Amino acid sequence: MTTPPVIFVHGLWVHASAWEPWLDLFSRAGYAAQAPLWPGESRSVELTRQNPERVAGFGVQDITEHFAQHIGQLGERPVVVGHSFGGLVAQKLLESGLAVAAVAIDPAPIKGVRALPLAQIRSALPVLRRKSNASGFVQLTRRQFRYGFGNALSWEESDGLYRRWAIPGPGRPVFDLTAAKKDPSSPTQVGLDDRGRGPLLILGGERDHTIPEVVARQAAELYRPGVNTEYRMMPGRGHSLVFDSGWREVAEVVLDWVRGHDRVSGR
C-alpha cells in the first residue's frame, strides 16, 4: 500500500506558509505534503503584502479551479485538508471526485447552512461594508484579526500571529457567501449525498468567531445519509487553531484520521 499525497488549502487573510509545521509533520509521517499558494498570492508574506492588488477579484470558483488544476498535475488523487475558505474548497474538490478524502477545518459555510451568528457577521464586516471590496482586496487590521482569528488567544499571541502570517485577501469569496441563498448556481453549493464520494471530516472550533461552531456543525448535518461524513468539535479553539501555539493538537487529530482513511494508489 502507498499513501496518497496531501494538499493543504489555507483560507482568507493567512499565507500558505502558515502550514509549514503541518507539512513537516505529515512529511515525517510518510506523506508527500504540499501547501500551494492561492491565485495571485506571492511566495512570501512580505511580497504578498507589497502586491495586494494581485489577489483581488478571485472568488470561490476561481480558487477551486486553481487547486483542481494543481491536483491534475499530481497524477493521483490526494487527501485535501482545508481551513476556513480552504475547507469549503476541500469539500468541493471531494464532491467533484478530485480528492480521495478531505478534512474541512472551521470551513466557510456550504450553501444550505442557515445559522448566521452575530460573531460571523461582525467578522465579515471588514469586507461587506464596501461593495467595491467584491472586486478588490482587504487587509484586516490588528484588532479585526484579533476578533476573527485570535479571540481565544492572548493579545500577545494574536499580535504575533498577525505580524507573522496575515496577508491581504480577495473580498469576493465573502460576497459569494452572502449571495448563496438566492443564487441557484452559487459556487458554495456542493452535492449533499455522501454515499458516492470519499470520506469527509469536519472540525469546528468551539470559540471560533469567523466560522462559529454551529456553522461547521450544520454543514456536517446537511450531508445525507451521513455514512461518509464525520464531525468533531475542538473545545476552546478559535479560528487560528491551525497555526497558533496549539496547532499540533489539531494536526494530530487530522493525521490520525487521514491514516485511518488511506487508500491504495490507483483508487
C-alpha positions as CSV (number, residue, x, y, z in Angstrom):
1,M,0.0,0.0,0.0
2,T,1.1,3.6,-0.7
3,T,0.0,6.8,1.0
4,P,-1.9,9.4,-1.0
5,P,-0.4,12.9,-1.3
6,V,-1.9,15.5,1.0
7,I,-2.7,19.0,-0.2
8,F,-3.3,21.8,2.3
9,V,-5.5,24.8,1.4
10,H,-5.5,27.9,3.6
11,G,-8.3,30.4,4.0
12,L,-8.5,34.2,3.7
13,W,-6.0,36.5,5.3
14,V,-3.4,34.0,6.2
15,H,-0.4,33.0,4.0
16,A,0.1,29.4,2.7
17,S,3.4,29.3,4.6
18,A,1.5,29.1,7.9
19,W,1.1,25.3,7.0
20,E,4.8,24.7,7.3
21,P,4.7,22.9,10.6
22,W,1.9,20.7,9.2
23,L,4.0,19.9,6.1
24,D,6.9,18.8,8.3
25,L,4.6,16.6,10.5
26,F,2.9,14.9,7.6
27,S,6.2,14.5,5.6
28,R,7.8,12.8,8.6
29,A,4.7,10.5,8.7
30,G,5.4,9.4,5.1
31,Y,3.0,11.7,3.2
32,A,4.0,13.9,0.2
33,A,2.6,17.1,1.6
34,Q,2.2,20.5,-0.2
35,A,0.6,23.8,0.6
36,P,0.1,25.6,-2.8
37,L,-0.5,29.3,-3.0
38,W,-3.8,30.8,-3.8
39,P,-4.2,32.5,-7.2
40,G,-2.4,35.9,-7.0
41,E,-0.6,35.1,-3.8
42,S,3.1,35.8,-3.7
43,R,5.7,33.3,-2.4
44,S,6.2,35.1,0.9
45,V,4.1,37.1,3.4
46,E,6.1,40.2,2.8
47,L,5.8,40.0,-1.0
48,T,2.0,39.4,-0.8
49,R,1.6,42.5,1.4
50,Q,3.7,44.5,-1.1
51,N,1.5,43.4,-4.0
52,P,-2.1,43.2,-2.6
53,E,-3.7,44.0,-5.9
54,R,-2.6,40.6,-7.3
55,V,-5.0,38.7,-5.0
56,A,-8.0,40.9,-5.9
57,G,-11.1,39.6,-7.6
58,F,-10.8,35.9,-7.1
59,G,-13.9,34.1,-5.9
60,V,-14.7,30.6,-4.6
61,Q,-15.0,29.1,-8.0
62,D,-11.7,30.6,-9.2
63,I,-9.9,29.3,-6.1
64,T,-11.4,25.8,-6.5
65,E,-10.4,25.6,-10.2
66,H,-6.9,26.8,-9.3
67,F,-6.5,23.9,-6.9
68,A,-8.2,21.5,-9.3
69,Q,-5.5,22.3,-11.9
70,H,-2.8,21.7,-9.3
71,I,-4.3,18.3,-8.4
72,G,-4.4,17.4,-12.1
73,Q,-0.6,17.6,-12.3
74,L,-0.1,15.2,-9.4
75,G,-1.0,12.0,-11.2
76,E,-3.2,10.7,-8.4
77,R,-6.0,11.9,-6.1
78,P,-4.8,13.5,-2.9
79,V,-6.3,14.0,0.5
80,V,-7.2,17.7,0.8
81,V,-7.1,19.4,4.1
82,G,-8.6,22.9,4.1
83,H,-9.1,25.7,6.7
84,S,-11.8,28.3,6.5
85,F,-12.5,29.0,2.8
86,G,-10.0,26.3,2.2
87,G,-12.4,23.9,4.0
88,L,-15.1,24.9,1.6
89,V,-12.8,24.3,-1.4
90,A,-11.8,20.9,0.1
91,Q,-15.5,19.9,0.1
92,K,-15.9,21.0,-3.5
93,L,-12.9,19.1,-4.6
94,L,-14.0,16.0,-2.8
95,E,-17.5,16.1,-4.3
96,S,-16.1,16.5,-7.8
97,G,-14.0,13.3,-7.3
98,L,-10.7,15.1,-7.5
99,A,-9.9,14.2,-3.8
100,V,-9.9,10.7,-2.3
101,A,-10.8,12.2,1.1
102,A,-11.0,15.6,2.7
103,V,-10.8,17.4,6.0
104,A,-12.5,20.8,6.4
105,I,-11.4,22.7,9.5
106,D,-13.7,25.6,10.5
107,P,-15.0,25.6,7.0
108,A,-16.7,28.6,5.3
109,P,-20.4,27.5,5.0
110,I,-21.7,25.5,2.1
111,K,-25.0,26.5,0.5
112,G,-27.8,25.4,2.8
113,V,-26.3,26.3,6.1
114,R,-28.8,28.5,7.8
115,A,-27.0,29.6,11.0
116,L,-25.7,33.1,10.9
117,P,-24.4,34.1,14.4
118,L,-23.6,37.7,15.2
119,A,-19.9,36.9,15.6
120,Q,-19.8,35.7,12.0
121,I,-21.5,38.8,10.7
122,R,-19.1,41.0,12.7
123,S,-16.1,39.1,11.4
124,A,-17.3,39.6,7.8
125,L,-17.9,43.4,8.1
126,P,-14.4,44.5,7.1
127,V,-15.3,43.1,3.7
128,L,-19.0,43.7,3.4
129,R,-19.0,47.3,4.4
130,R,-17.9,48.4,0.9
131,K,-19.4,46.9,-2.2
132,S,-16.2,47.7,-4.1
133,N,-14.4,45.0,-2.0
134,A,-16.2,42.4,-4.1
135,S,-13.6,43.1,-6.9
136,G,-10.8,44.3,-4.6
137,F,-8.7,43.1,-1.7
138,V,-9.0,43.5,2.1
139,Q,-6.3,43.6,4.7
140,L,-7.5,43.0,8.3
141,T,-6.3,45.4,11.0
142,R,-4.7,44.0,14.1
143,R,-7.9,44.4,16.0
144,Q,-10.0,42.8,13.3
145,F,-7.6,39.9,13.2
146,R,-7.8,39.6,17.0
147,Y,-11.6,39.4,16.8
148,G,-11.9,37.0,13.9
149,F,-8.9,34.8,14.5
150,G,-7.2,35.3,17.8
151,N,-10.1,35.8,20.3
152,A,-9.3,32.5,22.1
153,L,-5.6,33.6,22.5
154,S,-3.8,36.3,24.5
155,W,-3.4,39.6,22.8
156,E,0.4,39.0,22.7
157,E,0.0,35.7,20.8
158,S,-2.7,37.1,18.5
159,D,-0.5,40.1,17.6
160,G,2.5,37.8,16.9
161,L,0.5,35.7,14.5
162,Y,-0.8,38.8,12.8
163,R,2.7,40.0,12.2
164,R,4.0,36.7,11.0
165,W,1.2,35.4,8.8
166,A,-1.5,38.0,8.0
167,I,-1.9,39.0,4.3
168,P,-4.4,40.8,2.2
169,G,-7.1,38.6,0.6
170,P,-9.8,39.0,-2.1
171,G,-13.2,40.2,-0.9
172,R,-15.2,38.2,-3.5
173,P,-15.4,34.9,-1.5
174,V,-17.2,36.6,1.3
175,F,-19.7,38.2,-1.2
176,D,-20.1,34.7,-2.7
177,L,-21.3,33.5,0.7
178,T,-23.8,36.3,1.2
179,A,-25.3,35.7,-2.2
180,A,-25.6,32.0,-1.8
181,K,-29.1,31.8,-0.6
182,K,-30.6,33.5,-3.7
183,D,-28.1,32.2,-6.2
184,P,-29.2,28.9,-7.8
185,S,-25.7,28.4,-9.2
186,S,-23.8,29.5,-6.1
187,P,-20.1,28.4,-6.1
188,T,-20.7,27.5,-2.4
189,Q,-23.1,24.7,-3.4
190,V,-22.0,21.0,-3.1
191,G,-23.8,17.8,-3.6
192,L,-25.1,16.5,-0.3
193,D,-25.4,12.8,-1.0
194,D,-22.3,11.5,0.6
195,R,-22.6,7.9,-0.5
196,G,-20.7,8.3,-3.8
197,R,-17.7,10.2,-2.6
198,G,-14.8,9.7,-0.3
199,P,-14.8,10.3,3.5
200,L,-15.0,13.8,5.0
201,L,-14.1,15.1,8.4
202,I,-15.3,18.5,9.5
203,L,-13.8,20.1,12.6
204,G,-15.4,23.1,14.3
205,G,-13.6,25.3,16.8
206,E,-15.8,25.9,19.9
207,R,-14.9,29.6,20.3
208,D,-14.5,30.5,16.6
209,H,-15.9,33.9,15.7
210,T,-15.3,33.8,11.9
211,I,-16.9,30.4,11.4
212,P,-18.8,29.7,14.6
213,E,-19.0,26.1,15.7
214,V,-22.7,25.8,15.0
215,V,-22.0,26.8,11.3
216,A,-19.5,24.0,10.9
217,R,-21.8,21.5,12.7
218,Q,-24.8,22.4,10.5
219,A,-22.6,21.8,7.4
220,A,-21.9,18.3,8.5
221,E,-25.6,17.7,9.3
222,L,-26.6,18.6,5.7
223,Y,-24.9,15.6,4.3
224,R,-27.1,12.5,3.9
225,P,-27.2,9.7,4.8
226,G,-24.1,10.7,6.7
227,V,-22.2,7.4,6.0
228,N,-19.1,9.2,4.8
229,T,-19.2,12.4,6.9
230,E,-17.9,12.9,10.4
231,Y,-18.0,15.9,12.7
232,R,-15.9,16.8,15.7
233,M,-15.7,19.9,17.9
234,M,-12.4,21.2,19.0
235,P,-13.0,22.5,22.6
236,G,-11.8,26.0,23.4
237,R,-10.4,26.7,20.0
238,G,-10.8,29.8,17.8
239,H,-10.2,30.4,14.1
240,S,-6.4,30.4,14.5
241,L,-6.4,26.8,15.6
242,V,-4.3,25.5,12.6
243,F,-1.4,28.0,13.1
244,D,-1.4,29.1,16.7
245,S,0.5,27.6,19.6
246,G,-2.0,24.7,19.8
247,W,-1.7,23.7,16.2
248,R,-0.2,20.3,16.9
249,E,-3.2,19.1,18.8
250,V,-5.4,19.8,15.7
251,A,-2.8,18.4,13.3
252,E,-2.5,15.1,15.3
253,V,-6.3,14.7,15.1
254,V,-6.2,15.2,11.3
255,L,-3.2,13.0,10.8
256,D,-4.7,10.1,12.8
257,W,-7.9,10.5,10.8
258,V,-6.0,10.5,7.5
259,R,-4.0,7.4,8.5
260,G,-7.3,5.7,9.2
261,H,-8.7,6.5,5.7
262,D,-5.7,5.8,3.5
263,R,-6.4,4.3,0.1
264,V,-4.1,2.4,-2.2
265,S,-2.8,4.0,-5.4
266,G,-4.9,3.5,-8.4
267,R,-8.1,4.1,-6.4
